[in-house]
Amino acid sequence: MTELRERIRSAWQGRISGCQLGKPVELLSMTKGHEGLTEYLASTGSLPLRDYVPALPDSLPSKLAPGSCRGAMVRSEPDDDINYTVLALILMEENGLALETEHVARAWLRYLPAGAVFTAERAAYTTLLNRAPMHFAMGGAPGFDLTECADNEFNEWIGAQIRADLYGWVCPGRPELAARLARADAALSHRGDGIYGAQFVAALGATLPAATSLSAAVETALAQLPPDSGAAAAVALGRAEAGNPKGGERIRAHYPDLSPVHTLNNLALVVWALLGQDEFGAATGEVVAAGLDTDCNGATVGGLWGLRGEPVPRAWTDPWQGRVAVSLAGQSELELESLVDRTVAVAERIEREA
C-alpha cells in the first residue's frame, strides 16, 4: 500500500495546490474574461504561469484571496473545491460502497453551510431545505422525490465535476465503480452532461494508477460516458488540441455561448492541459491561464496529475505547509497527512469489499 499512499498524497497535494493557484484569479476570469486574466498575469510577470499568482496592491486578487497569493500563503485557504473533496471522503467513510444520493443529501444538510454552495448546488440545497422534512437530516426518509433537486437551470454546470475526484482516488483500477459513486453524488444536483463530467473525472482518477499512459487512461475513462454525449465530445476536443499552444483559445471559441462555469468547456480544457504538458507546474499553470473556472480546473488537473505517481514539487506544497482550511460544519483546518491516512483507509476498505 506504500505506492497507493504516495499517489493519494500527491493527489491531495496536486488538487490543493492547483486550487490555490486558480483561486485568486477566479472572479477576474469570470468578470473580465480571458483578456482581463491575461492582462493581469502579464502585468505581474506571471506568463507563462508556473508559480502562484502574485497580488498587486489594490488588485482584485489582493482583495478576494490574499492568502492564496504568492508570498502571502501560510495555508490552503477555504474553497468549495476542497470542501467537496473532504465531504466525499466523509461520505465514503460513513457509507462505503453503499453510497446513494440520499446519503449525499443528508450530508449536505449536516456539513455544508448554505453560504458555501453556488449555482446548481445552491438550487438543490434550497429545494432540500424547502421540501425535506426535519427528520431527514437525522436519517429518516426524504419525504419527497430527490430528483426534484436536480431540476434547476444550472444542472449541466461544473459543480458535480468538482465533487468527483476522490471517488477515483479510492477505487484504483475500478473506473466503473468510481463512475457509479460519482454518479450517486452528482445526481443530487445535476443531470446529463453535468453528471457525465463527474463520471469521467472519477473514472480517469481510478484508471491512472495502472495506465500505460495518460492517453490510454483517457480512452479507458471515456468508456464510462455515452459516446454521443456532449461530455464525450468535450473530451475528444481536449484530446485533439493537446500540445497545441492555442488549444485553450480554440476550446473557448468552440463553446462561445456556454457559461464559464459549464461542464463541457472546462472539461475540454482539463483534458487539453493534462495531455499537452509534461510537468505539474505546466499542466496546472496552462489550464489556469486558459481562463474559465480557474480554481476548479487547476484543482482537477492538479489532483489527476498527482495520481500519475510523480511527487508534486515542493515549490507548490511548501507554501501551504500541510495546512488545509475548510468551511464545513465543525471543521476549520485539517492536516494533509490526516486526510491522506483517512483516504488510504477508505481505499483499503473498498479493496476488501468490492
Residue pairs with C-beta under 8 A, 6 or more apart in sequence:
1 344
1 348
3 209
3 309
4 172
4 209
4 344
4 347
5 340
5 344
6 309
6 311
7 169
7 172
7 209
7 306
7 307
7 309
8 169
8 340
8 343
8 344
8 347
9 306
9 336
9 337
9 340
10 305
10 306
10 307
10 308
10 309
10 310
10 311
10 312
11 165
11 169
11 205
11 303
11 304
11 306
11 307
12 85
12 303
12 306
12 336
12 339
12 340
12 343
13 302
13 306
13 312
13 316
13 317
13 336
14 280
14 284
14 301
14 302
14 303
14 304
14 305
14 306
14 307
14 312
15 81
15 82
15 85
15 165
15 299
15 300
15 302
15 303
15 306
16 76
16 82
16 299
16 302
16 320
16 324
16 336
17 284
17 302
17 312
17 316
17 317
17 320
18 284
18 287
18 288
18 297
18 298
18 299
18 300
18 301
18 302
18 303
18 305
19 76
19 79
19 81
19 82
19 295
19 296
19 298
19 299
19 302
20 52
20 68
20 73
20 76
20 77
20 79
20 295
20 298
20 320
21 49
21 52
21 53
21 284
21 285
21 288
21 294
21 295
21 298
21 302
21 316
22 284
22 288
22 293
22 294
22 295
22 296
22 297
22 298
22 299
23 65
23 68
23 77
23 79
23 294
23 295
23 298
24 53
24 55
24 61
24 64
24 65
24 66
24 68
24 69
25 37
25 40
25 41
25 53
25 60
25 61
25 288
25 294
26 64
26 65
26 293
26 294
26 295
27 60
27 64
28 36
28 37
28 40
28 60
28 61
29 36
29 37
29 260
29 291
29 292
29 293
29 294
30 260
30 261
30 293
32 39
33 291
34 248
34 249
34 252
34 290
34 291
34 292
37 289
37 291
37 294
38 47
38 289
38 291
40 59
40 60
40 61
41 47
41 49
41 53
41 289
43 56
44 53
44 54
44 56
45 54
46 53
46 54
47 289
48 282
48 285
48 286
48 289
49 285
49 286
49 288
49 289
50 281
50 282
50 285
51 70
51 281
51 285
51 315
52 68
52 69
52 70
52 73
52 316
52 319
53 61
53 68
53 69
53 70
54 69
54 70
54 71
55 61
55 62
55 66
55 69
55 70
55 71
55 72
56 62
61 68
61 69
62 69
65 77
66 72
67 73
67 74
67 75
67 77
68 76
68 77
70 319
73 319
73 320
74 319
74 320
74 321
74 323
75 320
75 321
75 323
75 324
75 325
75 333
76 82
76 320
76 323
76 324
76 325
77 325
78 325
78 326
78 327
79 295
79 299
80 116
80 117
80 118
80 121
80 162
81 162
81 295
81 296
81 299
82 299
82 324
82 326
83 112
83 116
83 326
83 327
83 328
84 162
84 163
85 163
85 165
85 166
85 303
86 324
86 326
86 328
86 331
86 334
86 339
87 107
87 108
87 111
87 112
87 163
87 328
88 163
88 164
88 165
88 166
88 167
88 185
89 166
89 339
89 342
89 343
89 346
90 107
90 111
91 99
91 103
91 104
91 107
91 185
92 99
92 166
92 167
92 170
92 181
92 346
92 350
93 342
93 345
93 346
94 103
94 107
95 103
96 346
96 349
96 350
96 353
97 177
97 181
97 350
97 353
97 354
99 181
99 184
99 185
100 184
101 146
101 184
101 185
101 187
101 188
102 142
102 146
103 184
104 184
104 185
104 188
105 128
105 132
105 136
105 142
105 146
105 149
105 188
106 136
106 137
106 139
108 117
108 121
108 124
108 125
108 128
108 188
109 128
109 129
109 132
109 136
109 137
110 137
110 329
111 328
111 329
111 330
112 121
112 125
112 328
112 329
113 327
113 328
113 329
114 122
114 125
114 129
116 327
116 328
117 125
118 159
119 154
119 157
119 159
119 261
120 150
120 152
120 154
120 155
120 157
120 159
120 160
120 189
120 190
120 194
121 159
121 189
123 149
123 152
123 153
123 154
123 189
124 149
124 150
124 152
124 188
124 189
127 148
127 149
127 151
127 152
128 149
131 143
131 144
131 148
132 142
132 143
132 144
133 140
133 142
133 143
136 142
136 143
146 187
146 188
147 187
149 188
149 189
150 187
150 188
150 189
150 190
150 191
152 189
154 189
155 189
155 190
155 191
155 192
155 194
156 190
156 191
156 192
156 193
156 194
156 230
156 262
156 263
156 264
157 190
157 194
157 259
157 261
157 262
157 263
158 194
158 197
158 261
158 262
158 263
158 266
158 293
158 296
159 189
159 190
159 194
159 261
160 182
160 185
160 186
160 189
160 190
160 194
160 195
160 197
160 198
160 263
161 194
161 197
161 198
161 201
161 263
161 266
161 267
161 296
161 300
162 296
162 299
162 300
163 182
163 185
163 186
163 198
164 182
164 185
164 186
164 197
164 198
164 199
164 201
164 202
164 205
165 201
165 202
165 205
165 299
165 300
165 303
165 304
166 343
167 178
167 179
167 181
167 182
167 185
167 202
167 205
167 206
168 175
168 178
168 182
168 201
168 202
168 203
168 204
168 205
168 206
168 207
168 208
168 307
169 205
169 206
169 303
169 307
169 343
169 347
170 178
170 343
170 346
170 347
170 350
171 177
171 178
171 181
171 202
171 205
171 206
171 347
171 350
171 354
172 206
172 209
172 210
172 347
173 206
173 207
173 209
173 210
174 206
174 350
174 354
175 202
175 203
175 204
175 206
175 207
175 220
175 221
175 223
175 224
176 203
176 224
177 206
177 350
177 354
178 202
178 203
178 205
178 206
179 199
179 200
179 202
179 203
179 206
179 224
181 202
182 198
182 199
182 201
182 202
182 203
183 195
183 198
183 199
185 198
186 194
186 195
186 198
186 199
187 195
190 198
192 229
192 230
193 229
193 230
193 231
193 234
193 263
193 264
194 263
196 225
196 226
196 229
196 230
196 231
196 232
196 263
197 231
197 234
197 263
197 264
197 266
197 267
199 224
199 225
199 231
200 221
200 222
200 224
200 225
200 231
200 235
200 267
201 267
201 270
201 300
201 304
203 220
203 221
203 223
203 224
204 217
204 218
204 221
204 304
205 303
205 304
205 307
206 221
207 217
207 220
207 221
208 214
208 217
208 304
208 307
208 308
209 307
209 309
211 217
211 220
214 274
214 275
214 308
215 239
215 275
218 235
218 239
218 271
218 274
218 275
221 235
222 232
222 235
225 231
225 232
225 235
226 232
230 263
230 264
231 263
231 264
231 267
233 264
234 263
234 264
234 265
234 267
234 268
234 271
235 267
235 268
235 271
237 251
237 254
237 268
237 271
237 272
238 247
238 251
238 267
238 268
238 269
238 270
238 271
238 272
238 274
238 275
239 271
239 272
239 275
241 247
241 248
241 250
241 251
241 268
241 272
241 276
242 271
242 272
242 274
242 275
242 276
243 275
243 276
244 250
244 272
244 276
247 272
247 276
248 269
248 272
248 286
248 287
248 289
248 290
248 291
249 290
251 265
251 268
251 269
251 272
251 290
252 265
252 290
252 291
252 292
254 265
254 268
255 262
255 264
255 265
255 268
258 264
258 265
260 266
260 291
260 292
260 293
261 292
261 293
261 296
265 292
266 292
266 293
266 296
266 297
269 287
269 290
269 292
269 297
270 287
270 297
270 300
270 301
270 304
272 287
272 290
273 283
273 284
273 286
273 287
273 290
273 297
273 301
274 283
274 301
274 304
274 305
276 283
276 286
277 283
277 286
280 302
280 305
280 306
280 310
280 312
280 313
280 316
281 313
281 315
281 316
283 301
283 302
283 305
284 298
284 301
284 302
284 305
287 294
287 297
287 298
287 301
288 294
288 297
288 298
290 297
302 312
305 312
306 312
322 335
322 336
322 337
323 333
323 335
323 336
324 333
324 334
324 335
324 336
324 339
325 332
325 333
325 334
326 332
326 333
326 334
